Amino acid sequence: MSMNMKGSTMKLIIATIKPFKLEEVREALTELGVKGMMVTEIKGFGAQSGHTEIYRGAEYAVNFVPKVKLELVVDEGMADQVVETITNTAKTGKIGDGKIFVLDVGQAVRVRTGETGLDAI
């Protein structure tokens, strides 16, 4: 099995968003042509740390708030459009809307077939 990248460059996009925005973001990314993503329920804090918030009917001091983490690998040529789509779709204009990080991907392998690079995503 060759680990040849065939000259392709891939980006890993990691986004943290508010949980209620997940379905809307997923639909927008699917329309854009994103074929798959990993979704994890997480807890985190950022600029909103240290205030009180109502969650599921109870008020509590925010240490960690529920978030959803999306991880997707795309062709470098799609990365800016994916970031823009997530930003526009996930934004509520309120604190805690999330963050997006874009990283280089050195390699991808589809376990079932051994396909590599962009063929694996």
CNS distance restraints for C-alpha pairs under 8 A (distance, minus, plus):
assign (resid   1 and name CA) (resid 114 and name CA) 6.97 0.50 0.50
assign (resid   2 and name CA) (resid 116 and name CA) 7.94 0.50 0.50
assign (resid   3 and name CA) (resid 107 and name CA) 7.79 0.50 0.50
assign (resid   3 and name CA) (resid 116 and name CA) 6.40 0.50 0.50
assign (resid   3 and name CA) (resid 117 and name CA) 7.96 0.50 0.50
assign (resid   4 and name CA) (resid 116 and name CA) 7.27 0.50 0.50
assign (resid   4 and name CA) (resid 117 and name CA) 7.50 0.50 0.50
assign (resid   5 and name CA) (resid   9 and name CA) 7.81 0.50 0.50
assign (resid   5 and name CA) (resid 107 and name CA) 7.15 0.50 0.50
assign (resid   5 and name CA) (resid 116 and name CA) 6.96 0.50 0.50
assign (resid   5 and name CA) (resid 117 and name CA) 5.22 0.50 0.50
assign (resid   5 and name CA) (resid 118 and name CA) 7.91 0.50 0.50
assign (resid   6 and name CA) (resid 117 and name CA) 7.40 0.50 0.50
assign (resid   8 and name CA) (resid  75 and name CA) 7.48 0.50 0.50
assign (resid   8 and name CA) (resid 117 and name CA) 6.91 0.50 0.50
assign (resid   8 and name CA) (resid 118 and name CA) 6.81 0.50 0.50
assign (resid   9 and name CA) (resid  75 and name CA) 6.21 0.50 0.50
assign (resid   9 and name CA) (resid  76 and name CA) 5.55 0.50 0.50
assign (resid   9 and name CA) (resid 104 and name CA) 7.79 0.50 0.50
assign (resid   9 and name CA) (resid 105 and name CA) 7.37 0.50 0.50
assign (resid  10 and name CA) (resid  73 and name CA) 6.53 0.50 0.50
assign (resid  10 and name CA) (resid  74 and name CA) 5.60 0.50 0.50
assign (resid  10 and name CA) (resid  75 and name CA) 4.62 0.50 0.50
assign (resid  10 and name CA) (resid  76 and name CA) 4.96 0.50 0.50
assign (resid  10 and name CA) (resid 104 and name CA) 6.31 0.50 0.50
assign (resid  10 and name CA) (resid 105 and name CA) 5.34 0.50 0.50
assign (resid  10 and name CA) (resid 106 and name CA) 7.55 0.50 0.50
assign (resid  10 and name CA) (resid 117 and name CA) 7.71 0.50 0.50
assign (resid  10 and name CA) (resid 118 and name CA) 7.19 0.50 0.50
assign (resid  11 and name CA) (resid  73 and name CA) 5.50 0.50 0.50
assign (resid  11 and name CA) (resid  74 and name CA) 5.50 0.50 0.50
assign (resid  11 and name CA) (resid  75 and name CA) 6.28 0.50 0.50
assign (resid  11 and name CA) (resid  76 and name CA) 5.52 0.50 0.50
assign (resid  11 and name CA) (resid  79 and name CA) 6.61 0.50 0.50
assign (resid  11 and name CA) (resid 102 and name CA) 6.40 0.50 0.50
assign (resid  11 and name CA) (resid 103 and name CA) 5.55 0.50 0.50
assign (resid  11 and name CA) (resid 104 and name CA) 4.79 0.50 0.50
assign (resid  11 and name CA) (resid 105 and name CA) 5.35 0.50 0.50
assign (resid  12 and name CA) (resid  71 and name CA) 6.85 0.50 0.50
assign (resid  12 and name CA) (resid  72 and name CA) 5.70 0.50 0.50
assign (resid  12 and name CA) (resid  73 and name CA) 4.46 0.50 0.50
assign (resid  12 and name CA) (resid  74 and name CA) 6.69 0.50 0.50
assign (resid  12 and name CA) (resid 102 and name CA) 5.69 0.50 0.50
assign (resid  12 and name CA) (resid 103 and name CA) 5.04 0.50 0.50
assign (resid  12 and name CA) (resid 104 and name CA) 6.13 0.50 0.50
assign (resid  12 and name CA) (resid 105 and name CA) 6.01 0.50 0.50
assign (resid  13 and name CA) (resid  70 and name CA) 7.73 0.50 0.50
assign (resid  13 and name CA) (resid  71 and name CA) 5.67 0.50 0.50
assign (resid  13 and name CA) (resid  72 and name CA) 5.35 0.50 0.50
assign (resid  13 and name CA) (resid  73 and name CA) 6.24 0.50 0.50
assign (resid  13 and name CA) (resid  74 and name CA) 7.80 0.50 0.50
assign (resid  13 and name CA) (resid  79 and name CA) 7.61 0.50 0.50
assign (resid  13 and name CA) (resid  83 and name CA) 7.67 0.50 0.50
assign (resid  13 and name CA) (resid 100 and name CA) 6.93 0.50 0.50
assign (resid  13 and name CA) (resid 101 and name CA) 5.74 0.50 0.50
assign (resid  13 and name CA) (resid 102 and name CA) 4.63 0.50 0.50
assign (resid  13 and name CA) (resid 103 and name CA) 6.47 0.50 0.50
assign (resid  14 and name CA) (resid  69 and name CA) 6.88 0.50 0.50
assign (resid  14 and name CA) (resid  70 and name CA) 5.60 0.50 0.50
assign (resid  14 and name CA) (resid  71 and name CA) 4.62 0.50 0.50
assign (resid  14 and name CA) (resid  72 and name CA) 6.77 0.50 0.50
assign (resid  14 and name CA) (resid 100 and name CA) 5.63 0.50 0.50
assign (resid  14 and name CA) (resid 101 and name CA) 5.12 0.50 0.50
assign (resid  14 and name CA) (resid 102 and name CA) 6.45 0.50 0.50
assign (resid  15 and name CA) (resid  69 and name CA) 5.59 0.50 0.50
assign (resid  15 and name CA) (resid  70 and name CA) 5.09 0.50 0.50
assign (resid  15 and name CA) (resid  71 and name CA) 6.61 0.50 0.50
assign (resid  15 and name CA) (resid  86 and name CA) 7.90 0.50 0.50
assign (resid  15 and name CA) (resid  98 and name CA) 7.13 0.50 0.50
assign (resid  15 and name CA) (resid  99 and name CA) 5.66 0.50 0.50
assign (resid  15 and name CA) (resid 100 and name CA) 4.25 0.50 0.50
assign (resid  15 and name CA) (resid 101 and name CA) 6.34 0.50 0.50
assign (resid  16 and name CA) (resid  67 and name CA) 6.31 0.50 0.50
assign (resid  16 and name CA) (resid  68 and name CA) 5.54 0.50 0.50
assign (resid  16 and name CA) (resid  69 and name CA) 4.48 0.50 0.50
assign (resid  16 and name CA) (resid  70 and name CA) 6.37 0.50 0.50
assign (resid  16 and name CA) (resid  97 and name CA) 7.94 0.50 0.50
assign (resid  16 and name CA) (resid  98 and name CA) 4.92 0.50 0.50
assign (resid  16 and name CA) (resid  99 and name CA) 5.36 0.50 0.50
assign (resid  16 and name CA) (resid 100 and name CA) 6.49 0.50 0.50
assign (resid  17 and name CA) (resid  21 and name CA) 6.86 0.50 0.50
assign (resid  17 and name CA) (resid  22 and name CA) 7.29 0.50 0.50
assign (resid  17 and name CA) (resid  67 and name CA) 5.75 0.50 0.50
assign (resid  17 and name CA) (resid  68 and name CA) 5.39 0.50 0.50
assign (resid  17 and name CA) (resid  69 and name CA) 6.56 0.50 0.50
assign (resid  17 and name CA) (resid  70 and name CA) 7.96 0.50 0.50
assign (resid  17 and name CA) (resid  90 and name CA) 6.33 0.50 0.50
assign (resid  17 and name CA) (resid  96 and name CA) 7.95 0.50 0.50
assign (resid  17 and name CA) (resid  97 and name CA) 5.81 0.50 0.50
assign (resid  17 and name CA) (resid  98 and name CA) 4.76 0.50 0.50
assign (resid  17 and name CA) (resid  99 and name CA) 7.12 0.50 0.50
assign (resid  18 and name CA) (resid  22 and name CA) 7.16 0.50 0.50
assign (resid  18 and name CA) (resid  66 and name CA) 7.40 0.50 0.50
assign (resid  18 and name CA) (resid  67 and name CA) 5.16 0.50 0.50
assign (resid  18 and name CA) (resid  68 and name CA) 6.18 0.50 0.50
assign (resid  18 and name CA) (resid  90 and name CA) 7.28 0.50 0.50
assign (resid  18 and name CA) (resid  96 and name CA) 7.39 0.50 0.50
assign (resid  18 and name CA) (resid  97 and name CA) 6.08 0.50 0.50
assign (resid  18 and name CA) (resid  98 and name CA) 6.94 0.50 0.50
assign (resid  19 and name CA) (resid  66 and name CA) 7.12 0.50 0.50
assign (resid  19 and name CA) (resid  67 and name CA) 5.49 0.50 0.50
assign (resid  19 and name CA) (resid  68 and name CA) 5.34 0.50 0.50
assign (resid  21 and name CA) (resid  25 and name CA) 6.15 0.50 0.50
assign (resid  21 and name CA) (resid  89 and name CA) 7.58 0.50 0.50
assign (resid  21 and name CA) (resid  90 and name CA) 5.71 0.50 0.50
assign (resid  22 and name CA) (resid  26 and name CA) 6.02 0.50 0.50
assign (resid  22 and name CA) (resid  68 and name CA) 7.30 0.50 0.50
assign (resid  22 and name CA) (resid  90 and name CA) 7.87 0.50 0.50
assign (resid  23 and name CA) (resid  27 and name CA) 6.11 0.50 0.50
assign (resid  24 and name CA) (resid  28 and name CA) 6.25 0.50 0.50
assign (resid  24 and name CA) (resid  89 and name CA) 6.77 0.50 0.50
assign (resid  24 and name CA) (resid  90 and name CA) 7.80 0.50 0.50
assign (resid  25 and name CA) (resid  29 and name CA) 6.14 0.50 0.50
assign (resid  25 and name CA) (resid  85 and name CA) 7.73 0.50 0.50
assign (resid  25 and name CA) (resid  86 and name CA) 6.09 0.50 0.50
assign (resid  25 and name CA) (resid  89 and name CA) 5.64 0.50 0.50
assign (resid  25 and name CA) (resid  90 and name CA) 6.39 0.50 0.50
assign (resid  26 and name CA) (resid  30 and name CA) 6.10 0.50 0.50
assign (resid  27 and name CA) (resid  31 and name CA) 6.23 0.50 0.50
assign (resid  28 and name CA) (resid  32 and name CA) 6.31 0.50 0.50
assign (resid  28 and name CA) (resid  85 and name CA) 6.89 0.50 0.50
assign (resid  28 and name CA) (resid  86 and name CA) 7.89 0.50 0.50
assign (resid  28 and name CA) (resid  89 and name CA) 7.37 0.50 0.50
assign (resid  29 and name CA) (resid  33 and name CA) 6.45 0.50 0.50
assign (resid  29 and name CA) (resid  34 and name CA) 5.46 0.50 0.50
assign (resid  29 and name CA) (resid  82 and name CA) 6.93 0.50 0.50
assign (resid  29 and name CA) (resid  85 and name CA) 6.96 0.50 0.50
assign (resid  29 and name CA) (resid  86 and name CA) 7.55 0.50 0.50
assign (resid  30 and name CA) (resid  34 and name CA) 5.04 0.50 0.50
assign (resid  30 and name CA) (resid  35 and name CA) 6.64 0.50 0.50
assign (resid  32 and name CA) (resid  82 and name CA) 7.66 0.50 0.50
assign (resid  34 and name CA) (resid  74 and name CA) 7.44 0.50 0.50
assign (resid  35 and name CA) (resid 121 and name CA) 7.52 0.50 0.50
assign (resid  36 and name CA) (resid  72 and name CA) 6.85 0.50 0.50
assign (resid  36 and name CA) (resid 121 and name CA) 7.88 0.50 0.50
assign (resid  37 and name CA) (resid  70 and name CA) 6.62 0.50 0.50
assign (resid  37 and name CA) (resid  71 and name CA) 5.69 0.50 0.50
assign (resid  37 and name CA) (resid  72 and name CA) 4.68 0.50 0.50
assign (resid  37 and name CA) (resid  73 and name CA) 7.58 0.50 0.50
assign (resid  38 and name CA) (resid  70 and name CA) 5.70 0.50 0.50
assign (resid  38 and name CA) (resid  71 and name CA) 5.08 0.50 0.50
assign (resid  38 and name CA) (resid  72 and name CA) 6.41 0.50 0.50
assign (resid  39 and name CA) (resid  68 and name CA) 6.77 0.50 0.50
assign (resid  39 and name CA) (resid  69 and name CA) 5.65 0.50 0.50
assign (resid  39 and name CA) (resid  70 and name CA) 4.76 0.50 0.50
assign (resid  39 and name CA) (resid  71 and name CA) 6.55 0.50 0.50
assign (resid  40 and name CA) (resid  68 and name CA) 5.73 0.50 0.50
assign (resid  40 and name CA) (resid  69 and name CA) 5.09 0.50 0.50
assign (resid  40 and name CA) (resid  70 and name CA) 6.65 0.50 0.50
assign (resid  41 and name CA) (resid  66 and name CA) 7.29 0.50 0.50
assign (resid  41 and name CA) (resid  67 and name CA) 6.13 0.50 0.50
assign (resid  41 and name CA) (resid  68 and name CA) 4.69 0.50 0.50
assign (resid  41 and name CA) (resid  69 and name CA) 6.31 0.50 0.50
assign (resid  42 and name CA) (resid  66 and name CA) 5.99 0.50 0.50
assign (resid  42 and name CA) (resid  67 and name CA) 5.22 0.50 0.50
assign (resid  42 and name CA) (resid  68 and name CA) 5.68 0.50 0.50
assign (resid  42 and name CA) (resid  69 and name CA) 6.56 0.50 0.50
assign (resid  43 and name CA) (resid  64 and name CA) 5.41 0.50 0.50
assign (resid  43 and name CA) (resid  65 and name CA) 5.17 0.50 0.50
assign (resid  43 and name CA) (resid  66 and name CA) 4.54 0.50 0.50
assign (resid  43 and name CA) (resid  67 and name CA) 5.48 0.50 0.50
assign (resid  43 and name CA) (resid  68 and name CA) 7.95 0.50 0.50
assign (resid  44 and name CA) (resid  63 and name CA) 7.90 0.50 0.50
assign (resid  44 and name CA) (resid  64 and name CA) 4.74 0.50 0.50
assign (resid  44 and name CA) (resid  65 and name CA) 5.45 0.50 0.50
assign (resid  44 and name CA) (resid  66 and name CA) 6.71 0.50 0.50
assign (resid  44 and name CA) (resid  67 and name CA) 6.77 0.50 0.50
assign (resid  45 and name CA) (resid  49 and name CA) 5.70 0.50 0.50
assign (resid  45 and name CA) (resid  63 and name CA) 6.63 0.50 0.50
assign (resid  45 and name CA) (resid  64 and name CA) 5.12 0.50 0.50
assign (resid  45 and name CA) (resid  65 and name CA) 6.17 0.50 0.50
assign (resid  46 and name CA) (resid  96 and name CA) 7.26 0.50 0.50
assign (resid  47 and name CA) (resid  95 and name CA) 7.32 0.50 0.50
assign (resid  47 and name CA) (resid  96 and name CA) 7.16 0.50 0.50
assign (resid  48 and name CA) (resid  62 and name CA) 7.81 0.50 0.50
assign (resid  48 and name CA) (resid  95 and name CA) 6.22 0.50 0.50
assign (resid  48 and name CA) (resid  96 and name CA) 6.16 0.50 0.50
assign (resid  49 and name CA) (resid  62 and name CA) 5.96 0.50 0.50
assign (resid  49 and name CA) (resid  63 and name CA) 6.04 0.50 0.50
assign (resid  49 and name CA) (resid  64 and name CA) 7.61 0.50 0.50
assign (resid  50 and name CA) (resid  61 and name CA) 6.65 0.50 0.50
assign (resid  50 and name CA) (resid  62 and name CA) 5.62 0.50 0.50
assign (resid  50 and name CA) (resid  63 and name CA) 6.56 0.50 0.50
assign (resid  51 and name CA) (resid  61 and name CA) 5.91 0.50 0.50
assign (resid  51 and name CA) (resid  62 and name CA) 5.63 0.50 0.50
assign (resid  52 and name CA) (resid  59 and name CA) 6.54 0.50 0.50
assign (resid  52 and name CA) (resid  60 and name CA) 5.44 0.50 0.50
assign (resid  52 and name CA) (resid  61 and name CA) 4.37 0.50 0.50
assign (resid  52 and name CA) (resid  62 and name CA) 5.53 0.50 0.50
assign (resid  53 and name CA) (resid  59 and name CA) 5.51 0.50 0.50
assign (resid  53 and name CA) (resid  60 and name CA) 5.78 0.50 0.50
assign (resid  53 and name CA) (resid  61 and name CA) 6.55 0.50 0.50
assign (resid  53 and name CA) (resid  62 and name CA) 6.47 0.50 0.50
assign (resid  54 and name CA) (resid  58 and name CA) 5.29 0.50 0.50
assign (resid  54 and name CA) (resid  59 and name CA) 4.26 0.50 0.50
assign (resid  54 and name CA) (resid  60 and name CA) 6.48 0.50 0.50
assign (resid  55 and name CA) (resid  59 and name CA) 6.43 0.50 0.50
assign (resid  55 and name CA) (resid  60 and name CA) 7.68 0.50 0.50
assign (resid  73 and name CA) (resid 105 and name CA) 7.84 0.50 0.50
assign (resid  73 and name CA) (resid 121 and name CA) 7.05 0.50 0.50
assign (resid  74 and name CA) (resid  78 and name CA) 6.33 0.50 0.50
assign (resid  74 and name CA) (resid  79 and name CA) 6.32 0.50 0.50
assign (resid  74 and name CA) (resid 118 and name CA) 7.84 0.50 0.50
assign (resid  74 and name CA) (resid 121 and name CA) 7.45 0.50 0.50
assign (resid  75 and name CA) (resid  79 and name CA) 6.62 0.50 0.50
assign (resid  75 and name CA) (resid 118 and name CA) 6.87 0.50 0.50
assign (resid  78 and name CA) (resid  82 and name CA) 6.19 0.50 0.50
assign (resid  79 and name CA) (resid  83 and name CA) 6.19 0.50 0.50
assign (resid  79 and name CA) (resid 102 and name CA) 7.99 0.50 0.50
assign (resid  80 and name CA) (resid  84 and name CA) 6.12 0.50 0.50
assign (resid  81 and name CA) (resid  85 and name CA) 6.04 0.50 0.50
assign (resid  82 and name CA) (resid  86 and name CA) 6.17 0.50 0.50
assign (resid  83 and name CA) (resid  87 and name CA) 6.06 0.50 0.50
assign (resid  83 and name CA) (resid 100 and name CA) 7.22 0.50 0.50
assign (resid  84 and name CA) (resid  88 and name CA) 6.05 0.50 0.50
assign (resid  85 and name CA) (resid  89 and name CA) 5.96 0.50 0.50
assign (resid  86 and name CA) (resid  90 and name CA) 5.71 0.50 0.50
assign (resid  87 and name CA) (resid  91 and name CA) 5.87 0.50 0.50
assign (resid  90 and name CA) (resid  97 and name CA) 6.77 0.50 0.50
assign (resid  91 and name CA) (resid  97 and name CA) 5.82 0.50 0.50
assign (resid  92 and name CA) (resid  97 and name CA) 6.47 0.50 0.50
assign (resid  93 and name CA) (resid  97 and name CA) 7.11 0.50 0.50
assign (resid 107 and name CA) (resid 116 and name CA) 7.15 0.50 0.50
assign (resid 107 and name CA) (resid 117 and name CA) 5.79 0.50 0.50
assign (resid 108 and name CA) (resid 116 and name CA) 5.47 0.50 0.50
assign (resid 108 and name CA) (resid 117 and name CA) 4.99 0.50 0.50
assign (resid 108 and name CA) (resid 118 and name CA) 7.35 0.50 0.50
assign (resid 108 and name CA) (resid 120 and name CA) 6.01 0.50 0.50
assign (resid 108 and name CA) (resid 121 and name CA) 7.37 0.50 0.50
assign (resid 109 and name CA) (resid 114 and name CA) 5.95 0.50 0.50
assign (resid 109 and name CA) (resid 115 and name CA) 5.65 0.50 0.50
assign (resid 109 and name CA) (resid 116 and name CA) 4.45 0.50 0.50
assign (resid 109 and name CA) (resid 117 and name CA) 6.53 0.50 0.50
assign (resid 109 and name CA) (resid 120 and name CA) 5.28 0.50 0.50
assign (resid 110 and name CA) (resid 114 and name CA) 5.24 0.50 0.50
assign (resid 110 and name CA) (resid 115 and name CA) 5.25 0.50 0.50
assign (resid 110 and name CA) (resid 116 and name CA) 6.38 0.50 0.50
assign (resid 110 and name CA) (resid 120 and name CA) 4.67 0.50 0.50
assign (resid 110 and name CA) (resid 121 and name CA) 7.30 0.50 0.50
assign (resid 111 and name CA) (resid 115 and name CA) 7.66 0.50 0.50
assign (resid 114 and name CA) (resid 120 and name CA) 7.84 0.50 0.50
assign (resid 115 and name CA) (resid 119 and name CA) 5.80 0.50 0.50
assign (resid 115 and name CA) (resid 120 and name CA) 5.13 0.50 0.50
assign (resid 116 and name CA) (resid 120 and name CA) 4.91 0.50 0.50
assign (resid 117 and name CA) (resid 121 and name CA) 7.28 0.50 0.50
